[in-house]
Amino acid sequence: MLLQNTCIHTVTSFTEMTPGVWLTGPIPRQSGEDCGGDFYHDEACLVPDRIPEEIALLSSEGILLTGCCHAGIINTVEYCRKCRPEIKIRTIAGGLHLRHANVLRLNETAAYLREQEIRDLVLLHCTGAEAVAFLREKRPDFRIRTPLPGESIEL
């Protein structure tokens, strides 16, 4: 089915979409986070895919909504802090793409979130059940929710 009268707008930089709501545009990958290995455009794994189109949404209330966070949550938060330093991120909702993360990566992520005083996490499927369990065990000071499909939550 074709959508009629559609308009596609590509966000290429940190952009305010409506008062108090920003889309990140492509997120610079600077922290060296391992986000689950390499991704490719083809089955032969010859054409790398850095997934530059993945973006996040930041509200002036300090809520950060991620997709699967292929850029890494540290990169994502740091980019938001760079672009909107006056906003204190307090809640992250979305995937953290930690499904295949090793213990070192999980510890680095947990420590970073604690340093940033981000303690309210709404974690979705690509975070990974083992990573959620790890965060719950290592950081009991975090409020961690894992909503079911279709479940409504209040941030």
LORO-571086 format. One record per atom (N, C-alpha, C, O, CB): residue number from 1; x, z, y. Coordinates in Angstrom, 1 decimal, padded with zeros to 4 digits. Glycine has a CB too. Layout:
REM residues N
SITE    nr       xx       zz       yy
SITE   NUM        X        Z        Y
...
REM end
This chain:
REM residues 155
SITE    nr       xx       zz       yy
SITE     1    000.8    000.0   -001.2
SITE     1    000.0    000.0    000.0
SITE     1    000.9    000.0    001.2
SITE     1    001.8    000.8    001.4
SITE     1   -001.0    001.2    000.0
SITE     2    000.6   -000.9    002.1
SITE     2    001.4   -000.9    003.4
SITE     2    000.7   -000.1    004.4
SITE     2   -000.6    000.0    004.5
SITE     2    001.5   -002.4    003.9
SITE     3    001.5    000.6    005.2
SITE     3    000.9    001.4    006.3
SITE     3    000.9    000.6    007.5
SITE     3    001.9    000.0    007.9
SITE     3    001.8    002.7    006.5
SITE     4   -000.3    000.5    008.1
SITE     4   -000.4   -000.3    009.3
SITE     4   -000.2    000.6    010.5
SITE     4   -000.5    001.8    010.5
SITE     4   -001.8   -000.9    009.3
SITE     5    000.3   -000.1    011.5
SITE     5    000.6    000.6    012.8
SITE     5    001.5    001.8    012.7
SITE     5    001.4    002.8    013.4
SITE     5   -000.7    001.1    013.4
SITE     6    002.5    001.6    011.8
SITE     6    003.5    002.7    011.7
SITE     6    004.7    002.4    012.6
SITE     6    005.0    001.3    012.9
SITE     6    004.0    002.8    010.2
SITE     7    005.4    003.4    012.9
SITE     7    006.5    003.3    013.7
SITE     7    007.6    004.2    013.1
SITE     7    007.4    005.4    013.0
SITE     7    006.2    003.7    015.2
SITE     8    008.7    003.7    012.8
SITE     8    009.8    004.5    012.3
SITE     8    010.8    004.7    013.4
SITE     8    011.2    003.8    014.1
SITE     8    010.5    003.7    011.1
SITE     9    011.2    006.0    013.6
SITE     9    012.1    006.4    014.6
SITE     9    013.3    007.0    013.9
SITE     9    013.1    008.1    013.3
SITE     9    011.5    007.3    015.6
SITE    10    014.5    006.5    014.0
SITE    10    015.7    007.1    013.4
SITE    10    016.3    008.0    014.4
SITE    10    016.6    007.7    015.5
SITE    10    016.7    005.9    013.0
SITE    11    016.5    009.3    013.9
SITE    11    017.1    010.3    014.7
SITE    11    018.6    010.3    014.5
SITE    11    019.1    010.6    013.3
SITE    11    016.5    011.7    014.4
SITE    12    019.4    009.9    015.5
SITE    12    020.9    009.7    015.3
SITE    12    021.7    010.8    015.9
SITE    12    022.9    010.9    015.7
SITE    12    021.3    008.4    015.9
SITE    13    021.0    011.8    016.5
SITE    13    021.8    012.9    017.1
SITE    13    020.8    014.1    017.3
SITE    13    019.6    013.9    017.1
SITE    13    022.4    012.5    018.5
SITE    14    021.3    015.2    017.6
SITE    14    020.4    016.4    017.8
SITE    14    019.4    016.1    018.9
SITE    14    019.8    015.9    020.0
SITE    14    021.3    017.7    018.1
SITE    15    018.1    016.1    018.5
SITE    15    017.1    015.6    019.4
SITE    15    015.9    016.6    019.5
SITE    15    015.4    017.0    018.4
SITE    15    016.6    014.3    019.0
SITE    16    015.5    016.9    020.7
SITE    16    014.2    017.7    020.8
SITE    16    013.0    016.8    020.6
SITE    16    012.8    015.9    021.3
SITE    16    014.2    018.4    022.2
SITE    17    012.3    017.1    019.6
SITE    17    011.1    016.3    019.2
SITE    17    009.9    016.7    020.0
SITE    17    009.0    015.9    020.4
SITE    17    010.8    016.4    017.7
SITE    18    009.7    018.0    020.3
SITE    18    008.7    018.5    021.1
SITE    18    009.2    019.8    021.7
SITE    18    010.2    020.3    021.1
SITE    18    007.3    018.8    020.2
SITE    19    008.7    020.4    022.7
SITE    19    009.3    021.6    023.3
SITE    19    009.5    022.7    022.2
SITE    19    008.6    023.1    021.6
SITE    19    008.4    022.1    024.4
SITE    20    010.8    023.1    022.1
SITE    20    011.1    024.2    021.2
SITE    20    011.3    023.8    019.7
SITE    20    011.5    024.6    018.9
SITE    20    010.1    025.2    021.2
SITE    21    011.4    022.4    019.4
SITE    21    011.6    022.0    018.1
SITE    21    012.6    020.8    018.1
SITE    21    012.4    019.8    018.8
SITE    21    010.2    021.5    017.4
SITE    22    013.7    021.0    017.3
SITE    22    014.7    020.0    017.3
SITE    22    015.0    019.4    015.9
SITE    22    014.8    020.2    014.9
SITE    22    016.0    020.5    017.9
SITE    23    015.3    018.2    015.8
SITE    23    015.8    017.6    014.6
SITE    23    017.3    017.4    014.8
SITE    23    017.8    017.0    015.8
SITE    23    015.1    016.2    014.2
SITE    24    018.0    017.7    013.7
SITE    24    019.5    017.6    013.8
SITE    24    020.1    016.2    013.9
SITE    24    021.1    016.1    014.5
SITE    24    020.1    018.3    012.6
SITE    25    019.4    015.3    013.3
SITE    25    020.1    014.0    013.1
SITE    25    021.2    014.2    012.0
SITE    25    021.1    015.3    011.4
SITE    25    020.8    013.4    014.4
SITE    26    022.1    013.3    011.8
SITE    26    023.1    013.5    010.7
SITE    26    023.9    014.7    011.0
SITE    26    024.3    015.0    012.1
SITE    26    024.0    012.2    010.7
SITE    27    024.2    015.5    009.9
SITE    27    024.9    016.7    010.0
SITE    27    026.3    016.5    009.6
SITE    27    026.6    016.1    008.5
SITE    27    024.2    017.8    009.1
SITE    28    027.3    016.9    010.6
SITE    28    028.7    016.7    010.2
SITE    28    029.1    017.6    009.0
SITE    28    028.7    018.8    009.0
SITE    28    029.6    017.0    011.4
SITE    29    029.9    017.0    008.1
SITE    29    030.4    017.8    007.0
SITE    29    031.8    018.2    007.3
SITE    29    032.7    017.5    007.1
SITE    29    030.3    016.9    005.7
SITE    30    031.9    019.5    007.7
SITE    30    033.2    020.0    008.1
SITE    30    033.7    021.2    007.3
SITE    30    034.9    021.5    007.3
SITE    30    033.2    020.3    009.6
SITE    31    032.8    021.9    006.6
SITE    31    033.2    023.1    006.0
SITE    31    033.9    022.9    004.6
SITE    31    034.5    023.8    004.1
SITE    31    032.0    024.0    005.8
SITE    32    033.8    021.7    004.1
SITE    32    034.3    021.5    002.7
SITE    32    033.5    022.0    001.6
SITE    32    033.9    022.2    000.5
SITE    32    035.7    022.1    002.6
SITE    33    032.2    022.4    001.9
SITE    33    031.3    022.9    000.9
SITE    33    031.1    021.9   -000.2
SITE    33    031.0    020.7    000.0
SITE    33    029.9    023.3    001.5
SITE    34    031.1    022.4   -001.5
SITE    34    030.8    021.5   -002.6
SITE    34    029.3    021.6   -002.8
SITE    34    028.7    022.6   -003.1
SITE    34    031.5    022.0   -003.9
SITE    35    028.6    020.5   -002.5
SITE    35    027.1    020.5   -002.6
SITE    35    026.6    019.8   -003.8
SITE    35    025.6    019.1   -003.8
SITE    35    026.6    019.7   -001.3
SITE    36    027.3    020.1   -004.9
SITE    36    026.8    019.6   -006.2
SITE    36    027.4    018.3   -006.7
SITE    36    026.9    017.6   -007.6
SITE    36    025.3    019.3   -006.1
SITE    37    028.6    018.0   -006.2
SITE    37    029.3    016.8   -006.6
SITE    37    029.0    015.6   -005.8
SITE    37    028.4    015.7   -004.7
SITE    37    029.0    016.5   -008.0
SITE    38    029.6    014.5   -006.2
SITE    38    029.4    013.3   -005.4
SITE    38    028.0    012.6   -005.8
SITE    38    027.5    012.8   -006.9
SITE    38    030.5    012.3   -005.7
SITE    39    027.5    011.9   -004.8
SITE    39    026.3    011.1   -005.0
SITE    39    026.6    009.6   -004.8
SITE    39    027.5    009.3   -004.0
SITE    39    025.2    011.6   -004.0
SITE    40    025.9    008.8   -005.5
SITE    40    026.1    007.4   -005.5
SITE    40    024.9    006.6   -005.3
SITE    40    023.8    007.0   -005.7
SITE    40    026.9    006.9   -006.7
SITE    41    025.0    005.4   -004.7
SITE    41    023.9    004.4   -004.6
SITE    41    023.6    003.6   -005.8
SITE    41    022.5    003.1   -006.0
SITE    41    024.2    003.5   -003.4
SITE    42    024.6    003.6   -006.8
SITE    42    024.4    002.8   -007.9
SITE    42    024.7    003.5   -009.2
SITE    42    025.4    004.6   -009.2
SITE    42    025.4    001.6   -007.8
SITE    43    024.2    003.0   -010.3
SITE    43    024.4    003.7   -011.6
SITE    43    025.9    003.7   -012.1
SITE    43    026.3    004.6   -012.8
SITE    43    023.6    003.0   -012.7
SITE    44    026.6    002.7   -011.7
SITE    44    028.0    002.7   -012.1
SITE    44    028.9    003.6   -011.3
SITE    44    030.1    003.8   -011.5
SITE    44    028.6    001.3   -011.9
SITE    45    028.3    004.3   -010.3
SITE    45    029.0    005.3   -009.4
SITE    45    030.2    004.6   -008.7
SITE    45    031.3    005.2   -008.7
SITE    45    029.5    006.5   -010.3
SITE    46    030.0    003.5   -008.2
SITE    46    031.0    002.8   -007.4
SITE    46    030.8    002.8   -005.9
SITE    46    031.7    002.6   -005.1
SITE    46    031.1    001.3   -007.9
SITE    47    029.5    003.0   -005.5
SITE    47    029.2    003.0   -004.1
SITE    47    028.7    004.4   -003.7
SITE    47    027.6    004.9   -003.9
SITE    47    028.0    002.0   -003.8
SITE    48    029.6    005.2   -003.0
SITE    48    029.3    006.6   -002.6
SITE    48    028.2    006.6   -001.6
SITE    48    028.0    005.7   -000.8
SITE    48    030.6    007.2   -002.0
SITE    49    027.4    007.7   -001.8
SITE    49    026.3    008.0   -000.8
SITE    49    026.5    009.4   -000.2
SITE    49    026.4    010.4   -000.9
SITE    49    024.9    007.9   -001.6
SITE    50    026.9    009.4    001.0
SITE    50    027.1    010.7    001.7
SITE    50    025.8    011.3    002.2
SITE    50    025.7    012.4    002.8
SITE    50    028.0    010.5    002.9
SITE    51    024.7    010.6    002.0
SITE    51    023.3    011.0    002.4
SITE    51    023.3    011.4    003.9
SITE    51    022.9    012.5    004.3
SITE    51    022.8    012.2    001.5
SITE    52    023.7    010.4    004.8
SITE    52    023.8    010.7    006.2
SITE    52    022.4    010.9    006.8
SITE    52    022.3    011.5    007.9
SITE    52    024.6    009.7    006.9
SITE    53    021.4    010.3    006.2
SITE    53    020.0    010.4    006.7
SITE    53    019.4    011.8    006.6
SITE    53    018.3    012.0    007.2
SITE    53    019.2    009.3    006.1
SITE    54    020.0    012.6    005.8
SITE    54    019.4    014.0    005.6
SITE    54    019.5    014.8    006.9
SITE    54    020.6    014.8    007.5
SITE    54    020.0    014.7    004.5
SITE    55    018.4    015.4    007.4
SITE    55    018.4    016.1    008.6
SITE    55    017.7    017.5    008.3
SITE    55    017.1    017.7    007.3
SITE    55    017.7    015.3    009.7
SITE    56    017.8    018.3    009.3
SITE    56    017.1    019.6    009.3
SITE    56    016.3    019.8    010.6
SITE    56    016.5    019.0    011.6
SITE    56    018.1    020.8    009.1
SITE    57    015.4    020.7    010.6
SITE    57    014.6    021.0    011.8
SITE    57    014.8    022.4    012.2
SITE    57    014.8    023.3    011.4
SITE    57    013.1    020.8    011.5
SITE    58    015.0    022.6    013.5
SITE    58    015.3    024.0    014.1
SITE    58    014.3    024.3    015.1
SITE    58    014.0    023.4    016.0
SITE    58    016.7    024.0    014.7
SITE    59    013.7    025.5    015.1
SITE    59    012.7    025.9    016.1
SITE    59    013.4    026.9    017.0
SITE    59    014.4    027.6    016.7
SITE    59    011.5    026.5    015.4
SITE    60    012.8    027.0    018.2
SITE    60    013.4    028.0    019.2
SITE    60    013.2    029.4    018.7
SITE    60    013.8    030.3    019.3
SITE    60    012.7    027.7    020.6
SITE    61    012.3    029.6    017.7
SITE    61    012.1    031.0    017.2
SITE    61    013.2    031.3    016.2
SITE    61    013.2    032.5    015.6
SITE    61    010.7    031.1    016.5
SITE    62    014.1    030.4    015.9
SITE    62    015.2    030.7    015.0
SITE    62    014.8    030.4    013.5
SITE    62    015.4    031.0    012.6
SITE    62    015.5    032.1    015.1
SITE    63    013.9    029.5    013.3
SITE    63    013.6    029.1    011.9
SITE    63    014.2    027.7    011.7
SITE    63    014.1    026.8    012.5
SITE    63    012.0    029.0    011.7
SITE    64    015.0    027.6    010.6
SITE    64    015.7    026.4    010.2
SITE    64    015.0    025.9    008.9
SITE    64    015.1    026.6    007.9
SITE    64    017.2    026.7    010.0
SITE    65    014.5    024.7    009.0
SITE    65    013.9    024.1    007.8
SITE    65    014.9    023.0    007.3
SITE    65    015.3    022.1    008.1
SITE    65    012.5    023.4    008.1
SITE    66    015.3    023.1    006.0
SITE    66    016.2    022.1    005.5
SITE    66    015.5    021.3    004.5
SITE    66    014.3    021.6    004.0
SITE    66    017.4    022.9    004.8
SITE    67    016.1    020.2    004.1
SITE    67    015.6    019.4    003.0
SITE    67    016.3    020.0    001.7
SITE    67    016.1    021.1    001.4
SITE    67    015.9    017.8    003.1
SITE    68    017.1    019.2    001.1
SITE    68    017.9    019.7   -000.1
SITE    68    019.2    020.2    000.4
SITE    68    020.0    020.8   -000.4
SITE    68    018.1    018.6   -001.1
SITE    69    019.6    020.0    001.6
SITE    69    020.8    020.5    002.2
SITE    69    022.1    019.9    001.6
SITE    69    023.0    020.7    001.3
SITE    69    020.8    022.0    002.2
SITE    70    022.1    018.6    001.4
SITE    70    023.3    018.0    000.8
SITE    70    024.5    018.1    001.7
SITE    70    025.6    018.1    001.2
SITE    70    023.0    016.5    000.5
SITE    71    024.3    018.3    003.0
SITE    71    025.4    018.5    003.9
SITE    71    026.0    019.9    003.8
SITE    71    027.1    020.2    004.3
SITE    71    024.9    018.3    005.3
SITE    72    025.3    020.8    003.1
SITE    72    025.7    022.2    002.9
SITE    72    025.1    023.1    004.0
SITE    72    025.0    022.7    005.2
SITE    72    027.3    022.3    003.0
SITE    73    024.7    024.3    003.6
SITE    73    024.0    025.2    004.5
SITE    73    025.0    025.7    005.6
SITE    73    024.5    025.9    006.7
SITE    73    023.4    026.4    003.8
SITE    74    026.2    025.9    005.3
SITE    74    027.2    026.3    006.3
SITE    74    027.3    025.2    007.4
SITE    74    027.3    025.5    008.6
SITE    74    028.5    026.7    005.7
SITE    75    027.5    024.0    006.9
SITE    75    027.6    022.9    007.9
SITE    75    026.3    022.8    008.7
SITE    75    026.4    022.5    009.9
SITE    75    027.9    021.5    007.2
SITE    76    025.2    022.9    008.1
SITE    76    023.9    022.8    008.8
SITE    76    023.7    023.9    009.9
SITE    76    023.4    023.6    011.0
SITE    76    022.8    022.8    007.8
SITE    77    024.0    025.1    009.5
SITE    77    023.9    026.2    010.5
SITE    77    024.9    026.1    011.6
SITE    77    024.5    026.3    012.7
SITE    77    024.0    027.6    009.8
SITE    78    026.1    025.7    011.2
SITE    78    027.1    025.6    012.3
SITE    78    026.8    024.5    013.3
SITE    78    027.0    024.6    014.5
SITE    78    028.5    025.3    011.6
SITE    79    026.3    023.4    012.8
SITE    79    025.9    022.3    013.7
SITE    79    024.8    022.7    014.6
SITE    79    024.8    022.4    015.8
SITE    79    025.5    021.1    012.9
SITE    80    023.8    023.4    014.1
SITE    80    022.7    023.9    014.9
SITE    80    023.2    024.9    015.9
SITE    80    022.8    024.9    017.1
SITE    80    021.6    024.6    014.0
SITE    81    024.1    025.8    015.5
SITE    81    024.7    026.8    016.5
SITE    81    025.5    026.1    017.6
SITE    81    025.4    026.5    018.7
SITE    81    025.6    027.8    015.7
SITE    82    026.2    025.0    017.2
SITE    82    027.0    024.2    018.2
SITE    82    026.0    023.6    019.2
SITE    82    026.3    023.6    020.4
SITE    82    027.8    023.2    017.5
SITE    83    024.9    023.0    018.7
SITE    83    024.0    022.3    019.6
SITE    83    023.1    023.1    020.4
SITE    83    022.7    022.8    021.5
SITE    83    023.2    021.3    018.8
SITE    84    022.7    024.3    019.8
SITE    84    021.7    025.2    020.5
SITE    84    022.3    026.6    020.3
SITE    84    021.7    027.4    019.6
SITE    84    020.3    025.1    019.9
SITE    85    023.4    027.0    020.9
SITE    85    024.0    028.3    020.7
SITE    85    023.1    029.5    021.2
SITE    85    023.4    030.6    020.7
SITE    85    025.3    028.3    021.5
SITE    86    022.1    029.2    022.0
SITE    86    021.3    030.3    022.4
SITE    86    020.2    030.7    021.4
SITE    86    019.6    031.7    021.5
SITE    86    020.6    029.9    023.7
SITE    87    020.1    029.9    020.3
SITE    87    019.1    030.2    019.3
SITE    87    019.7    031.0    018.2
SITE    87    020.7    030.5    017.6
SITE    87    018.4    028.9    018.8
SITE    88    019.2    032.1    017.9
SITE    88    019.7    033.0    016.8
SITE    88    018.9    032.6    015.6
SITE    88    017.7    033.0    015.5
SITE    88    019.6    034.5    017.1
SITE    89    019.5    031.9    014.6
SITE    89    018.8    031.5    013.4
SITE    89    018.6    032.8    012.6
SITE    89    019.5    033.5    012.2
SITE    89    019.6    030.5    012.6
SITE    90    017.3    033.1    012.2
SITE    90    017.0    034.3    011.5
SITE    90    016.4    034.0    010.1
SITE    90    016.4    034.8    009.2
SITE    90    016.0    035.1    012.3
SITE    91    015.8    032.8    010.0
SITE    91    015.1    032.4    008.8
SITE    91    015.6    031.0    008.4
SITE    91    015.7    030.1    009.2
SITE    91    013.6    032.4    008.9
SITE    92    015.8    030.8    007.1
SITE    92    016.1    029.5    006.5
SITE    92    015.0    029.2    005.4
SITE    92    014.8    030.0    004.5
SITE    92    017.5    029.3    005.9
SITE    93    014.4    028.1    005.5
SITE    93    013.4    027.7    004.5
SITE    93    013.7    026.3    004.0
SITE    93    013.9    025.4    004.8
SITE    93    011.9    027.7    005.1
SITE    94    013.8    026.2    002.7
SITE    94    014.1    024.8    002.1
SITE    94    015.1    025.0    001.0
SITE    94    015.3    026.1    000.5
SITE    94    014.7    023.9    003.2
SITE    95    015.7    023.9    000.6
SITE    95    016.7    023.9   -000.5
SITE    95    018.1    024.2    000.1
SITE    95    018.4    023.8    001.2
SITE    95    016.6    022.6   -001.2
SITE    96    018.9    024.8   -000.7
SITE    96    020.3    025.0   -000.4
SITE    96    021.3    024.2   -001.2
SITE    96    022.5    024.3   -001.1
SITE    96    020.6    026.5   -000.4
SITE    97    020.7    023.5   -002.1
SITE    97    021.5    022.6   -003.1
SITE    97    022.7    023.4   -003.7
SITE    97    023.8    023.0   -003.6
SITE    97    022.0    021.4   -002.3
SITE    98    022.4    024.5   -004.3
SITE    98    023.4    025.4   -005.0
SITE    98    023.2    025.3   -006.5
SITE    98    023.8    026.2   -007.2
SITE    98    023.3    026.8   -004.4
SITE    99    022.4    024.4   -007.0
SITE    99    022.1    024.4   -008.4
SITE    99    023.3    024.4   -009.3
SITE    99    023.3    025.0   -010.3
SITE    99    021.2    023.2   -008.7
SITE   100    024.4    023.7   -008.9
SITE   100    025.6    023.5   -009.7
SITE   100    026.8    024.3   -009.0
SITE   100    027.9    024.0   -009.4
SITE   100    025.9    022.1   -009.9
SITE   101    026.5    025.2   -008.1
SITE   101    027.5    025.9   -007.4
SITE   101    028.3    026.9   -008.3
SITE   101    027.6    027.5   -009.2
SITE   101    027.0    026.6   -006.2
SITE   102    029.6    027.0   -008.1
SITE   102    030.3    028.0   -008.9
SITE   102    030.3    029.3   -008.1
SITE   102    029.7    029.4   -007.0
SITE   102    031.8    027.6   -009.1
SITE   103    030.8    030.4   -008.7
SITE   103    030.7    031.7   -008.2
SITE   103    031.4    031.8   -006.8
SITE   103    030.9    032.5   -005.9
SITE   103    031.3    032.8   -009.1
SITE   104    032.5    031.1   -006.7
SITE   104    033.2    031.1   -005.4
SITE   104    032.3    030.6   -004.3
SITE   104    032.2    031.2   -003.2
SITE   104    034.5    030.3   -005.5
SITE   105    031.7    029.4   -004.5
SITE   105    030.8    028.8   -003.5
SITE   105    029.6    029.8   -003.2
SITE   105    029.3    029.9   -002.1
SITE   105    030.3    027.5   -004.0
SITE   106    029.1    030.4   -004.3
SITE   106    027.9    031.3   -004.1
SITE   106    028.3    032.5   -003.2
SITE   106    027.6    032.9   -002.3
SITE   106    027.4    031.7   -005.4
SITE   107    029.5    033.0   -003.5
SITE   107    030.0    034.2   -002.7
SITE   107    030.3    033.8   -001.3
SITE   107    029.9    034.5   -000.4
SITE   107    031.3    034.7   -003.3
SITE   108    030.8    032.6   -001.1
SITE   108    031.1    032.1    000.3
SITE   108    029.8    031.9    001.1
SITE   108    029.7    032.3    002.2
SITE   108    031.9    030.8    000.3
SITE   109    028.8    031.3    000.4
SITE   109    027.5    031.1    001.0
SITE   109    026.8    032.4    001.4
SITE   109    026.3    032.6    002.5
SITE   109    026.6    030.3    000.1
SITE   110    026.8    033.3    000.4
SITE   110    026.2    034.6    000.7
SITE   110    026.9    035.4    001.8
SITE   110    026.2    036.0    002.7
SITE   110    026.2    035.5   -000.6
SITE   111    028.2    035.4    001.8
SITE   111    028.9    036.0    002.9
SITE   111    028.7    035.4    004.2
SITE   111    028.5    036.1    005.2
SITE   111    030.5    036.0    002.6
SITE   112    028.6    034.1    004.3
SITE   112    028.4    033.4    005.5
SITE   112    027.0    033.7    006.1
SITE   112    026.8    034.1    007.2
SITE   112    028.5    031.9    005.3
SITE   113    026.0    033.7    005.2
SITE   113    024.6    034.0    005.6
SITE   113    024.5    035.5    006.1
SITE   113    023.8    035.7    007.1
SITE   113    023.6    033.8    004.5
SITE   114    025.2    036.4    005.5
SITE   114    025.3    037.7    005.9
SITE   114    025.9    037.9    007.3
SITE   114    025.4    038.6    008.2
SITE   114    026.0    038.6    004.9
SITE   115    027.1    037.2    007.5
SITE   115    027.8    037.2    008.8
SITE   115    026.9    036.7    009.9
SITE   115    027.0    037.2    011.0
SITE   115    029.1    036.4    008.7
SITE   116    026.1    035.7    009.6
SITE   116    025.3    035.1    010.6
SITE   116    024.0    035.9    010.8
SITE   116    023.1    035.6    011.7
SITE   116    024.9    033.7    010.3
SITE   117    023.8    037.0    010.0
SITE   117    022.6    037.8    010.1
SITE   117    021.4    037.1    009.7
SITE   117    020.3    037.3    010.3
SITE   117    022.5    038.5    011.4
SITE   118    021.5    036.1    008.9
SITE   118    020.3    035.3    008.3
SITE   118    019.9    036.0    007.1
SITE   118    020.6    036.0    006.0
SITE   118    020.7    033.8    008.1
SITE   119    018.8    036.7    007.1
SITE   119    018.4    037.6    006.0
SITE   119    017.1    037.2    005.4
SITE   119    016.7    037.7    004.4
SITE   119    018.4    039.0    006.4
SITE   120    016.4    036.2    006.0
SITE   120    015.1    035.8    005.5
SITE   120    015.3    034.4    004.9
SITE   120    015.4    033.4    005.7
SITE   120    014.0    035.9    006.6
SITE   121    015.2    034.3    003.6
SITE   121    015.4    033.0    002.9
SITE   121    014.1    032.6    002.1
SITE   121    013.6    033.4    001.4
SITE   121    016.6    033.0    002.0
SITE   122    013.7    031.4    002.4
SITE   122    012.6    030.8    001.6
SITE   122    013.2    029.7    000.8
SITE   122    013.4    028.6    001.4
SITE   122    011.3    030.4    002.4
SITE   123    013.5    029.9   -000.5
SITE   123    014.4    029.0   -001.2
SITE   123    013.5    028.1   -002.1
SITE   123    012.7    028.6   -002.9
SITE   123    015.4    029.7   -002.0
SITE   124    013.8    026.8   -002.1
SITE   124    013.1    025.8   -002.9
SITE   124    013.9    025.4   -004.0
SITE   124    015.0    025.8   -004.2
SITE   124    012.6    024.7   -002.0
SITE   125    013.3    024.5   -004.8
SITE   125    013.9    024.1   -006.2
SITE   125    015.3    023.8   -006.2
SITE   125    016.0    024.2   -007.1
SITE   125    013.1    023.0   -006.7
SITE   126    015.9    023.0   -005.3
SITE   126    017.2    022.5   -005.5
SITE   126    018.3    023.6   -005.1
SITE   126    019.5    023.4   -005.3
SITE   126    017.5    021.3   -004.6
SITE   127    017.8    024.8   -004.7
SITE   127    018.7    025.9   -004.6
SITE   127    019.2    026.3   -006.0
SITE   127    020.4    026.6   -006.1
SITE   127    018.0    027.1   -003.9
SITE   128    018.3    026.2   -007.0
SITE   128    018.7    026.6   -008.3
SITE   128    018.4    028.0   -008.7
SITE   128    018.6    028.9   -007.9
SITE   128    020.2    026.3   -008.6
SITE   129    017.8    028.2   -009.8
SITE   129    017.3    029.5   -010.3
SITE   129    018.5    030.5   -010.4
SITE   129    018.4    031.7   -010.0
SITE   129    016.6    029.4   -011.6
SITE   130    019.7    030.0   -010.9
SITE   130    020.8    030.9   -011.0
SITE   130    021.4    031.3   -009.6
SITE   130    021.8    032.5   -009.5
SITE   130    021.9    030.2   -011.8
SITE   131    021.3    030.4   -008.7
SITE   131    021.8    030.7   -007.3
SITE   131    020.9    031.7   -006.7
SITE   131    021.3    032.7   -006.0
SITE   131    021.9    029.5   -006.5
SITE   132    019.6    031.6   -006.9
SITE   132    018.6    032.5   -006.3
SITE   132    018.8    033.9   -006.9
SITE   132    018.8    034.9   -006.2
SITE   132    017.1    032.0   -006.6
SITE   133    019.0    033.9   -008.3
SITE   133    019.3    035.2   -008.9
SITE   133    020.6    035.9   -008.4
SITE   133    020.6    037.1   -008.2
SITE   133    019.3    035.0   -010.5
SITE   134    021.6    035.0   -008.2
SITE   134    022.9    035.5   -007.7
SITE   134    022.7    036.1   -006.3
SITE   134    023.1    037.2   -006.0
SITE   134    023.9    034.4   -007.6
SITE   135    022.0    035.4   -005.4
SITE   135    021.8    035.9   -004.1
SITE   135    020.9    037.2   -004.1
SITE   135    021.2    038.1   -003.3
SITE   135    021.1    034.9   -003.2
SITE   136    020.0    037.3   -004.9
SITE   136    019.1    038.5   -005.0
SITE   136    020.0    039.7   -005.5
SITE   136    019.8    040.8   -005.0
SITE   136    018.0    038.3   -006.0
SITE   137    020.9    039.4   -006.4
SITE   137    021.7    040.5   -007.0
SITE   137    022.8    040.9   -006.0
SITE   137    023.0    042.1   -005.7
SITE   137    022.4    040.1   -008.3
SITE   138    023.5    040.0   -005.4
SITE   138    024.6    040.3   -004.5
SITE   138    024.2    040.7   -003.1
SITE   138    024.9    041.4   -002.4
SITE   138    025.5    039.1   -004.4
SITE   139    023.0    040.3   -002.7
SITE   139    022.5    040.5   -001.3
SITE   139    021.1    041.1   -001.3
SITE   139    020.2    040.4   -000.9
SITE   139    022.6    039.3   -000.5
SITE   140    021.0    042.3   -001.8
SITE   140    019.6    042.9   -001.8
SITE   140    019.1    043.1   -000.4
SITE   140    017.9    043.4   -000.3
SITE   140    019.7    044.2   -002.6
SITE   141    019.9    043.0    000.6
SITE   141    019.4    043.2    002.0
SITE   141    018.7    041.9    002.5
SITE   141    018.1    041.9    003.5
SITE   141    020.6    043.5    002.9
SITE   142    018.9    040.8    001.7
SITE   142    018.2    039.6    002.1
SITE   142    016.7    039.7    001.6
SITE   142    016.4    040.3    000.6
SITE   142    018.9    038.4    001.5
SITE   143    015.8    039.1    002.4
SITE   143    014.4    038.9    002.0
SITE   143    014.4    037.5    001.4
SITE   143    014.5    036.5    002.1
SITE   143    013.4    039.1    003.2
SITE   144    014.3    037.4    000.1
SITE   144    014.3    036.1   -000.6
SITE   144    012.9    035.8   -001.2
SITE   144    012.5    036.6   -002.0
SITE   144    015.4    036.0   -001.6
SITE   145    012.4    034.7   -000.8
SITE   145    011.1    034.2   -001.4
SITE   145    011.3    032.9   -002.0
SITE   145    012.0    032.0   -001.5
SITE   145    009.9    034.2   -000.3
SITE   146    010.6    032.7   -003.1
SITE   146    010.6    031.4   -003.8
SITE   146    009.2    030.9   -004.1
SITE   146    008.7    031.2   -005.2
SITE   146    011.5    031.5   -005.2
SITE   147    008.6    030.3   -003.1
SITE   147    007.2    030.0   -003.2
SITE   147    006.9    028.9   -004.3
SITE   147    007.8    028.1   -004.6
SITE   147    006.6    029.5   -001.9
SITE   148    005.8    029.0   -004.9
SITE   148    005.3    028.0   -005.9
SITE   148    004.8    026.7   -005.2
SITE   148    004.5    026.8   -004.0
SITE   148    004.2    028.6   -006.8
SITE   149    004.9    025.6   -005.9
SITE   149    004.3    024.4   -005.2
SITE   149    002.9    024.6   -004.7
SITE   149    002.0    025.1   -005.4
SITE   149    004.3    023.2   -006.3
SITE   150    002.7    024.2   -003.5
SITE   150    001.4    024.3   -002.9
SITE   150    001.1    025.7   -002.2
SITE   150    000.1    025.9   -001.6
SITE   150    000.3    024.1   -003.9
SITE   151    002.0    026.6   -002.5
SITE   151    001.8    028.0   -001.9
SITE   151    002.1    028.0   -000.4
SITE   151    003.0    027.4    000.0
SITE   151    002.6    029.0   -002.6
SITE   152    001.3    028.7    000.4
SITE   152    001.5    028.8    001.8
SITE   152    002.2    030.1    002.1
SITE   152    002.0    031.1    001.4
SITE   152    000.1    028.8    002.6
SITE   153    003.1    030.0    003.0
SITE   153    003.9    031.2    003.4
SITE   153    003.9    031.3    004.9
SITE   153    003.7    030.3    005.6
SITE   153    005.3    031.3    002.8
SITE   154    004.1    032.5    005.4
SITE   154    004.2    032.6    006.9
SITE   154    005.6    033.0    007.2
SITE   154    006.2    033.9    006.7
SITE   154    003.2    033.7    007.4
SITE   155    006.2    032.3    008.2
SITE   155    007.6    032.5    008.5
SITE   155    007.6    033.4    009.7
SITE   155    008.7    033.7    010.2
SITE   155    008.3    031.2    008.8
REM end
